[in-house]
Amino acid sequence: MANAGVRGRPIEPLVLSAQERTYLERQVRRHRVARSLSERCRAILRCADGLPSKSVAAELGIHEHTVGKWRRRFLKDRCDGLLDEARPGRPRTINDDQVAAVIERTLRTTPVDATHWSIRSMAAETGFSHTTIRRMWAAFGLQPHRSQTFKLSSDPLFVDKVRDIVGLYLSPPNRALVLSIDEKSQIQALDREQPVLVKAITYCHDTYRVTTGEGKTRAFWERNLRFKTDSSKDGPEKGAPAILPAGMMGDRASVIFAAPEEITKMIEARC
């Protein structure tokens, strides 16, 4: 009976501002947010509704101590407290300037004895390991060996722009709107690169075979080859359609004609 009047440690009330509640509810509704973050936001919302940690834990199927942990983190750091803390590990040894230097060298120079850089030649040139170069190129989507289907950017601000765009996806600000605007559509790309003229197109079963003016023939699955028209001054001349590669794998393409009637005249059903 001596302990009948003893109470537990008082719990600090959890009160949300309108902005915090909006943020937490948005994280719960998002499909691409990490499940762990969504679960933490849902726990904080239920605690803000006045439910004790034990009831919240039973409702969400997690341990009571887990609810208490994120409740304390939220009371201390608010919404930032729900994010994962930096984990211990070896400190970073390559800074942003060194990464930028490798990317610029990849984009702006070529080796003396080859037409493009390879991972190992770039590693030997810069002094980094080949695995480090591989990670850098993968992070920026660089594939110098695929020059026929991959265009390397010569923009001096390429590294800064990629960093800004990636940052929008990793940590988007509230009510952010990202617009992507190309200077021209793919059909108008004849201005920017030398077109490859098409001499003949045959169709057999589900495969197109395109013969270019260079005498080369390539096969395309029927769904990987698009036929388009462009009658503007930037398009191909009449009777001289051009083929433009598409896709990172180089297995897709578009054939651009000057007029729609040229399409049926060009394609011959022949096996």
Secondary structure, DSSP 8 states (H G I E B T S, - for coil): -TTTT------------HHHHHHHHHHHH-SSS-HHHHHHHHHHHHHHTT--HHHHHHHHTS-HHHHHHHHHHHHHHGGGGGS----------S-HHHHHHHHHHHHH---TTSSS--HHHHHHHHS--HHHHHHHHHHHT--TT-TTT------TTHHHHHHHHHHHHHS--TT-------SS-GGGGGGTS--EEEEEEEEETTEEEEEETTS-EEEEEGGGEEEEE--STTS--TT--EEEEESTTS-EEEEEESSTHHHHHHEEE--
